Structures are given as structure tokens and as C-alpha cells.
């Protein structure tokens, strides 16, 4: 359940800590240190104070903050013996629905990482698709302890920012969300294409995709809502698949178009990559029955 910044500013110290204690995993002391600095004019100011509390803490406290994070797809996670926010985050990334081979791979990576760095591997998984997650895990195993500890702290801050932004409503929200949107333009008629069915899929591996969203374009040729919104867009390769053939089957006869079966263009796939989880990726389709183009719009 969320709260407002105004309510937090007026809350008792105990209620303030209870509301924000889970923003930093198993580290109530961050909220306790921040409580005395109220009132906060914005969510940004609140987060800056929490970040400052971490940076001003002892080395032992900062290390405990890292070691308090669960391993990704580790034994504790599979048993549900981790914090509720971490359970939800790992489930959203599909880490609770993997094959035995995938779990074994994570176990090996977790063990190698912990042996080398003496902390769990920490990544803000809401910002990464599965392929990007694995790539980061393997790349960071080649790092050195001092660099990796700084990287882990950066990821802790990203996790905390997303949790805080989802929890607290107020002025000056944090920039933790991105979006993928689209529209379809029928250039034969020179107008938006309504009723075009489409799918957005994420490439999990070279052989596996995961359905992210299905939608149908409205009278403006757009979807009623962005295909991803209100959260980071995971770093990944995606594909938008448009049912262009069905659209021109519907409108072609009235235009006197001589369309053959099967159509020259039926399902049109647009494959693209997302590297900025907080960015806006607008991926339109401009099409006739025989040609199409796209671009990154806004």
C-alpha cells in the first residue's frame, strides 16, 4: 500500500520507518536516519536524504546493506524466504519460472560471484530482460572487488529508487519509468490504421521469446495505452508483430485494391533493441500492402 509525501512528513518516526523500511533491503537504519531530516519538499529530496544516509554510514553498515540482498534465483528465493519486494521483482523477471538447467546456471554464477567478491550479485532486475541479466552477471564476474562493490551500491540505489517511487506519491517523482509505444499509418488511404492487431515479444534467448503485450490499434492508429509503461523498460531485444494483412483484407475492397492471397505482407515484424530503461521508444509502422518502413519516433 502506498502513501503520500505529505503523510510521511507528518507521520511519527515509527510510522515513517514502518512505511519506508523496505525501500533498502533489511536496512531499517536508512529510514531511521532519514526521518529526522523532515519535512521533504519532493520525492527526489526524500530519496537524496536516504542516499545520503547510506553514503554517510560506516563501512560495516554499507557492507551489511549489500550482503542483505538475496541471490538472484538462489535457494532462498526459490523457497520464498526473501523480502516480499524481492520476491515480486524476481517473479516479474521470470526467475521463478525457469528450467532446471537455467537454475543450475544461476547457482554456478552465484557461487562463483560470492566466492570472488564475498557479496551476492546485485542487479536492478526490473531494468533488464533475461538475456541482459545473464550478460551482466557474466561480465561482472571479470571485475575486481573495489569496482564491483561500487557497482553493487549503484544497483542498490536503482532498486531503492524504483521501490520508493512506487510507494510514495508526491511532487518531484523520480525518473524510474520508460515506455514502448506505437502507431500504424496506412499510406494508401493517408490515415491512421484502426483495428490492427499487434503483439510485443521479448527475446529471452536465441531460441525463446516471451509475450509482453497484445493490443489493437484505435481510431488514431495507436494503442489505448503504451505497450510498456509505468515501469522501466527492461534492456532487451524486442519485436513488434503487426497483423497488416488482415487490415488490408478489410479495407482493400472498398479501395479497389487487387490483393492476392496469401498477401505479400501479412505479419510484419519490427525487431529493435532497448538500451535505456527510462527512455521512450516509439516504434511506428508506415505501410501499404506491399511496403513498410519504421523509425524511432517520440
N, C-alpha and C positions, 0 to 999 in steps of 0.2 A: 504494500500500500504506500502511495506517495504522500508527500506533504508539500507545504508551500514554504518559501523562504521567509515570509513574514511570520508564519507559525514557529519556525525554528528560531528566529530572532527573539521571540517572546517565551519560548519553552524553558522549563527548568533545565539545569545542567544534566540531570539524569535522563530526562526525556530527549534532550538534544543528542546525547551519546547513544541512547537506545535507537533513535531514528537513523543515525549515520554510522553506527558502529561497524556495519558490514561493508562499508564502502572500501575500506582497506582490510584485506582478509586477515582475520584473527588478530586485529590490531586496534582494540578499543582506545588505546592511548592516543591515537591520532585525533579522534573526535574529542577526547577529553582535553587535549592540548589546544584544540581549536575553539572550544566552547567559550573560553574566557575572552576571546577577541571579538565577540559580537558587539553590535549588530553588523551584518553584512549587507551591502547595497545591491549585490548581484550574486548570481550563482558562480560567476567567474571569480569574484572576490572570495567567496567561501572556499572554492577549490584552491585558490592561491594560498589561503591560510593553511589548508590541510597539507598541501605540498610543502609549504614552509616548515610545518611541524615535523614532517619526515626528514627534510634536509637538515633540520637543526637537532635531530635526535642523535643519540650515541651510536657508535658503530655497532654495538651489540644489538640495539633495538632495530637498526636498519637491516642487519643480517637476519634477525628473527622475522622481520616482515617478509623477507624473501623465502626463508625456509618454511614459513607458514602456508605457502601456496601449495596446492596439490599438484601431483604429476598429471600430465595430460594422458587420459586413458589408462591411468595406473590402477593398481588393485583397489585402492581406497575409493577411487572414482567409480569403478565398476560395481562396488558394493554399496554405493550411495553414502559412503562415510566421509563426505566432504561438505563444505558450506553450501546452503541452498543456491546462492548465486552462481557458484562454480558448477553445481550440477546442471543448472539451466544453461549456462554458457557452453559447457561441453556437449550437452544434448543438442543445442542449436547447431553445433558444428558437425553433428553426426558421429561423435566419438563414442556414443553408447550403442551404435548400430553397425559395428564393424565385424569383419570376418575374423576367425581365429588367427589367420596369417597376419592380418593387419594389427591385431592386438599384440602378437608376438613381436612385430616390428617396433611398435611403440615401447614395449618392455625393454627391448635391446637398446633403443635410443635413450630411454630414461636412465637405464643403468649406466650406460657409457657417459652420459652427461653428468650425472650425480657423482660418479667416481672421479671425473676430471675437475669439476667445479665446486663440488660439495654443497650445491643448492639444486633445487628442482628446476627444470627447464620452464621458463615463464614466457608466455606469449599471449598477447591480447587476441584470442582466437576469434572474436567477433569481427576482426578486421581481415581475416584470412580464410580462403577456401582451403579444402583439404590438401590439395597439391601444394599450395603456397606454405601451408603449415609444415608439411614434411620437408619441403625445400629449406625453410628457415631452420628447422631442427638440425638437419644435416650440415648446413653451412655454419651454424653457430658452434657446432662441435669442434670446428677448426680454430676457434677463437682462443684467446688467452684469458686467465681468470680475472684480471683487473678490468679488461674491456667488457667481459661477459657480465660482470656484476653491474656495471653501469647500464648495459643494455637491459638486464633484467629489471632494474629500477625504473627505466623508461617505460617498459611494458607494464609494470605495476601501476604507474601513473595513468597510462592509457586505459587500463581496466577500471581504475577508480573513477576516471572522468566519465566513462560511459555509465557506470553504476550511479554516480551522483546525478548526472543529467537526467537519467530515467526516474530518479527518486524525488528530485526537488524541482518544483515549478516556481519560476520567478524571473525577474529581469536578468539580462545578460547570461543566457544559457550558453553552455559550452558547445564548441563545434565538434560534435561526435557522430554526425549522421551524413549520409550521402544518398544518392538515388540513381536509379536507372529508369528512363522514360523513353517513349517512342511515339511516333505518329506515322500514318501512311497517307501518301498523296497519290491519287490516281491522275496521272498526267494526260490520259486520253480524254477525260472529262474536265480536267483542270480544277479538281476539287478534292477535298478530303475523302478518303475511302472509309465508309462506315461498314460495320459488321464483319471486319476481317478478324478471324480467329488467329491467335498467336500464342506461342509458348516461349518462355525463357528457361534455358537449362544452363547448369554449371558443369564444366568438365572437371570431374573429380580425379581422373587419371586418363591415360591414353585410351582406355577401353570402357570407361564408366562415366556416365553423366547423371546428374540429379536434377529433377524438375524443380524449378524455383517458383514459377508463377505461370498461370494461364489467364488470358483475358480476351476480350473482344473490343475492337475499336468502336467508339461512339460516333455521333454525327460530326464531330470535329476531326475524326480520324485518329483520335487519341484514346488512351485507356482512361477510365474514370479516375484511377489513382496510379501513381508511378508503380512500376513493377517491383522495385525495391525502394523503400522509403522509411524514414523514422528510425534508422539504424545504420551502422557503417555498411558499405557495400564490400563484401569480402573480396580481397585480392584474388583474382582467378581469371580464367578464360571462360567466356560465356558465348552462348549462341541464341539469337532470336530467330524463331521459325515462324514465318508468316504464311497463312493459307491464301496466297494470292490467286491460285487457280479458281477456288470457289468464289472469290469476289467477282472475277470477270465472267464466270459462268452465269452469275446473277445479273450483272449489268450489261454484258456483251450484246444480247439480243436486241435490246432497246437502242443500242448504238449502231446496229447493223454490222457488228464485227463478225468476220468469218473465222471462228475459233475452232480448232480441231481438238479431237480427243485422242490420246491424252494431251493436255495443254502443254505448250512449250515451257512455260513456267508454272509449276504447281505449288510446291512448298519451297519458299525462298529462305535460305539460311544466311544469317549475317553473324559471323564469328568475330568477336572483339575481346580485347583484354582490359581489365580494370587494375590499375596500379595505385590509385588514390582512393582509399576507402571513404573519405569525406568529400569526394568530388561528385559533380553532377554529370552523368553520362547519358546524353540524349542521342538515341540511335534511330533515326528515321529511315523509312523506306519510301523512295520515289520511284514509281513503277508504271509500266504498260504491260500488256500481256506478253511482250517479247523482250523487255529490257528492264533493268533496275539500277539504282545507284543509292549510295548512302553517304553519310558524313557525320562527324561528331558535332551535334548542334548544342543549343542552350535552351 
